[in-house]
Every structure is written in structure tokens, then in C-alpha cells.
């Protein structure tokens, strides 16, 4: 049988970080030094710009995959480039989108050791 969990004793540091980062860029603690606040705000603005730009990589990746499936199944003419382009675009999408996901607090967190 599972133990009863007391919510007052839970570690909520991750939830607080995600909640704070889900707001607008520039909303930082009041006791943070000015140079650090400016640096973090500039990085946040760059992450937003990169995240919104990189999300458009999904369109050519989907088109390449649809073209490959149609060419392979209906015309028995597989292409050499569709696999490579889909892997490269997905890698760029995943890598460049990670900063945006962390900025918005939507990155998946998992505890492996309790």
C-alpha cells in the first residue's frame, strides 16, 4: 500500500523554477544584480527568436517525409536524400528548440533516483 504523502514536505524547487520561467522574459527576482538581469534577458529574447524561427523546420521535414513515402510506396522510387534531410532537420529542430522549451518551462523532467 502506498504511503500517504504530506504536501508540505515535498520538494517543489523544480515546479517553482518552471513557474517562474513560464512568464515573460525579464520577469526575474528583485535581488538579482543588474548585469545578470540584463544578460539573462538578452539570452531569453534570443531563445524566443530562435525557438519561433526553428519551429518552421517542421514544415520541410514533414514534406520530405511525405514525398519519400509517396515515392517509395506508389512509384517504387525511393530517394537517397529524404532520410538524410529528415534526420538533419529533426536534429536541428530538437537541438535548437531545447533552449526555447527550457525557457518556457515545458521541458520534461524525470527523477530516476528517488
Phi and psi in degrees as a GROMACS rama.xvg file:
@    title "Ramachandran Plot"
@    xaxis  label "Phi"
@    yaxis  label "Psi"
@TYPE xy
-72.7693  146.956  UNK-2
-75.9006  151.092  UNK-3
-74.6727  133.643  UNK-4
-102.087  130.36  UNK-5
-90.2874  114.406  UNK-6
-61.0485  -23.8931  UNK-7
-70.4257  -19.973  UNK-8
-101.924  5.76611  UNK-9
-78.673  146.634  UNK-10
-82.9877  116.593  UNK-11
-116.008  20.334  UNK-12
-60.1011  -44.281  UNK-13
-63.6427  -40.3602  UNK-14
-65.7291  -37.9826  UNK-15
-66.953  -39.5738  UNK-16
-63.9176  -46.8245  UNK-17
-63.3743  -38.9416  UNK-18
-66.6445  -41.7555  UNK-19
-66.7405  -39.4737  UNK-20
-78.7674  -12.4574  UNK-21
-79.791  -7.28519  UNK-22
-81.9079  -169.118  UNK-23
-71.5626  150.219  UNK-24
-62.9522  144.7  UNK-25
97.9101  -13.1623  UNK-26
-86.2252  91.1942  UNK-27
-124.569  167.089  UNK-28
-59.4995  149.076  UNK-29
-69.2304  -27.6975  UNK-30
-86.9649  8.72006  UNK-31
-79.9825  137.334  UNK-32
-61.0949  150.396  UNK-33
-61.2245  -41.4471  UNK-34
-64.7352  -36.0609  UNK-35
-71.5925  -39.6554  UNK-36
-60.9182  -44.8562  UNK-37
-64.8437  -42.3246  UNK-38
-63.661  -46.368  UNK-39
-65.1495  -38.8103  UNK-40
-64.15  -41.5082  UNK-41
-65.037  -40.8245  UNK-42
-65.1878  -40.1269  UNK-43
-62.5149  -43.2003  UNK-44
-64.3698  -40.8001  UNK-45
-65.3564  -39.286  UNK-46
-65.0007  -38.8194  UNK-47
-63.6192  -46.1185  UNK-48
-62.8935  -45.7659  UNK-49
-64.1643  -43.1665  UNK-50
-62.6701  -41.9862  UNK-51
-73.9507  -26.9697  UNK-52
-78.2762  -43.8871  UNK-53
-69.0329  -25.8494  UNK-54
-60.3837  -22.4271  UNK-55
-74.4246  -8.63188  UNK-56
-67.5706  -18.2538  UNK-57
-65.992  -32.6461  UNK-58
-65.6266  -54.7599  UNK-59
-65.6438  -28.5073  UNK-60
-65.7854  -44.6911  UNK-61
-65.2732  -40.8352  UNK-62
-63.1783  -40.4148  UNK-63
-63.7074  -40.6502  UNK-64
-68.7973  -40.5293  UNK-65
-64.1519  -42.7439  UNK-66
-61.1371  -43.0334  UNK-67
-63.2838  -43.4408  UNK-68
-64.599  -44.9571  UNK-69
-64.482  -44.7152  UNK-70
-64.3014  -39.1037  UNK-71
-74.7815  -43.7293  UNK-72
-82.2987  -40.1349  UNK-73
-96.1288  -30.8557  UNK-74
-112.82  1.9553  UNK-75
45.1778  48.584  UNK-76
-136.4  73.3139  UNK-77
-66.0797  151.519  UNK-78
-106.27  155.694  UNK-79
-85.7474  -26.6679  UNK-80
-89.1674  -23.1863  UNK-81
-65.4634  -41.0704  UNK-82
-63.5085  -47.0264  UNK-83
-63.9051  -44.3596  UNK-84
-67.2105  -36.0427  UNK-85
-68.1378  -38.5214  UNK-86
-68.7672  -41.6487  UNK-87
-66.9574  -43.5389  UNK-88
-66.9875  -38.1371  UNK-89
-67.2005  -39.7823  UNK-90
-61.4616  -43.8048  UNK-91
-65.8762  -41.7146  UNK-92
-61.6612  -44.9964  UNK-93
-67.2603  -46.9727  UNK-94
-68.622  -47.8078  UNK-95
-75.916  -24.8845  UNK-96
-82.1752  -12.5007  UNK-97
-64.435  -39.5701  UNK-98
-63.4079  -39.2972  UNK-99
-67.0228  -40.0655  UNK-100
-64.9517  -40.9772  UNK-101
-66.3617  -37.5429  UNK-102
-61.079  -43.5457  UNK-103
-83.4393  -6.8691  UNK-104
74.8779  27.0413  UNK-105
-109.185  6.67375  UNK-106
-70.796  143.192  UNK-107
-74.6381  130.115  UNK-108
-116.355  137.119  UNK-109
-139.176  139.145  UNK-110
-96.8582  120.716  UNK-111
-95.7864  -28.8638  UNK-112
-119.124  122.14  UNK-113
